[in-house]
Amino acid sequence: MLPDRHHIESFLYREARLMDSHAYDEWFALWTDDALYWIPSNDDDFDPHRHVSIVYENKARIEDRITRLKSGAAYAQDPRSRVSRVIANVELEAGENGEVTVYSTFNLTALRRSKMDTFAGRTIHKLRPDGDSFKIAYKKVILVNNDEVINNMTFLV
Amino acid sequence: MRSSRPAIDYNDLVKEDRIHGRVYTDPEIFEEEMDKVFHRGWVYVGHDSEIPNPGDFQLRKMGRQSVIMVRDEDGHVRLLLNRCTHRANAVCQVERGNTKKFRCAYHGWTFRTSGELLGVTYSDRYNESFRKEDFGLRKVPRMGIYRGFVFGSLSPVGVTLDEHLGRPAKGQIDLFVDLSPAGELDVTAGVHKYGYRANWKFQIENSMDGYHPNFVHQTFFDNIKRRTGANLTGVFASHSVSLTRDLGNGHALLDFRPYNKAHGAGLRAALPTTPSGNAYREAMVARYGKERTEEILTSGGTHLLVFPNLVLIGVQIRVIRPIKIDETEVFLYPTRLKDAPEDINITRLRGHESFYGPAGGGATDDLEMFERNQMGLSAQVDPWLYLARGLHREYEDADGTLVGQVTDEVTQRAIWKQWKKVMLQGSEAPARRRANGTARRAARA
C-alpha cells in the first residue's frame, strides 16, 4: 500500500513543531523502543562503531538527553535557544509491514544570546505505523556542517 | 621593530594566588601568546597513527600557522608549512587525505611529500641563481614524537621535547597508551569540533578542574545514578582522595588513582566479566605482566594537560586551537586501542559521545561556563581572579610533583606559573634565519 504523503508530511511538521517548542516529553513519545538516532560527524556516512558521531543514541540515551534538558540545569540550554525550522523536499519510499522511509531537508535558525545560527541538512526517517499515526524507528540527520566547528547544538535537531 | 609601547610586565598580572583578568581580554596579550607560546614552544600537532600510509596527511595549526603533518614516500613523518615557496599559495586545501605530491594550483609547482621541490613550470625564465634545493616547502624547525604523539616547535632553538615533557607527563602518556594490549593508539575514529566565544585558557584550566563537576555536570551524574545506581559525586567532593598534581613545565594532572584504589573503581571494575573482558585482561598481562597491568587498569587512562594545547581526557586526545582573544576552537579525537577487543573500543566511543561533542551531555555545559566567564570579565572594578584554593596545603611528592586535593587549584597555578615564565621571554625570537634559509644560532644576552 502506498504511504499517504499528506499524512507523513503532517507527522514531520508535528515532530518539527515539538522540537522547536522544546516539548521534550511529547517528542520522546514519538520514538519506538528499538529507536536509533544518528547524527554523523565529519562525513555523511561511515561505520558508527569505528568512527565517532555527534549523536548515536538508542532510546535510553535519548531519554538521558531529554531528562537533562527538562531539568533546567543543562547550562548549555540556559538560556534556552529559540529555534524555528522549515521541513521540505519530502520524498517517500514504502518499506515492509507499512514501514516508510522518508527523506526530507531542513533549514533551521537557532537564536541564543543574540547570535543567530543556521543549521541545514537532510534527514532520513524510518517511520512505523502506530495507530493512526507513526513512531520513529530510525532518524539520521546529515548536517551540511558536520565537519565544521559547532558551538552549541544542544537543542533538538 | 615592534611598537614603542612599554613591554607588559607579567609579574604584575600573575601572582602566587591570583591573576589579573587582562590575561583573558587583552588582544595584545593574545598576540604575544601566539608568538611566545605557540610559535616558539613545543606544540602538539597530531598522532602518527592518523597518517598510517605513505602520502597520508592531516592539515593542522600551530598557533596561527597552517602545518601539514604528512608521511612521506619513505615512511617518515614530516611537518611542513602549508605555503608555496613561490608566492605563498596554501598548497594543501583539504583537511585530510592521501597524496603522491603537493601541487600548487596557482602556477603548477609540485612538491614531494617530503617537502622537496620537484618541478617548476616554464623554468626557463629563471637563471642559474635559482636552485630548486632552496625552495622546498619549509619544515617546522624541530619535531619530536613520543608514543606516536607528534610535537613541533617553530623555533629552531630551545629545550628538547624530552625536557619539555619531563618524566611525570611521559609516565601519564604511557598510562593512556598502555591501555592497548599492543601499546599503540589508533586515532582514526574521526573528530568532534566545537568552539566557544571566550579565551582559550579557560579550556585548559577547566580540563584540569576537579572542583566544578559536581555543579556543572550535576545533570550528567544524575543520569548515571538513575541508570546504574553509581554516584560519581564522591569523586569530585572536597573529601575525595583524588588529587591534583603540578607536573612542572605547565603540565598538570587530575589523579584519580587513589580514589580508584580505594573504591575498586576505574577500568578494572568497569571491565565486564565477559569473554572479551577476560581476553583483554589476558592480553594485557601477556604484554605488561601482572603488576604493570594492575597499575594500568587502576589508573584507567589519565587526565592530563601537556602545556599548552594538549589534553588527554576520557578516551580522547583534545587539542585547543586559539583563534582570537575571545574565540577558541577545540578538537576532540576519540582514540581506539590497538588489539583491544572490538566491543571495548565501541564502548569507549559510545561513552565519549554521551559527554563530549557539540551535542554532548557534559562538555557543552563547560563551554557555557567559559562564555559566562568572558562576560563576567567585562566588570573591572576588581580585576583579580582568585586562585588560592589549597595553596596552604600543597606539598611536594616523592616524584617531585606538587600535590593538592582534587578540588584544589594546584593545577591552575601550575598553568599560570609556566605561562608567566614563557611570556616573560624577550620579544625577539631566539634565532634569525640567514637569507638562504639556514638558521643561525641566536647571539643574544
Interface residues (C-beta under 8 A of the other chain):
Chain A: I39 S41 N42 D43 F46 H49 R50 H51 V52 S53 I54 V55 Y56 E57 A60 R61 D64 R65 T67 R68 S71 A73 A74 Y75 A76 D78 R113 D147 E148 V149 I150 N151 N152 M153 T154 V157
Chain B: E95 T188 A189 G190 V191 H192 K193 Y194 G195 Y196 R197 V216 Q218 T219 F220 D222 N223 R226 R227 E329 P334 R336 E342 N345 I346 L349 R350 H352 E353 S354 G357 P358 A359 G361 T364 D365 L367 E368 M369 E371
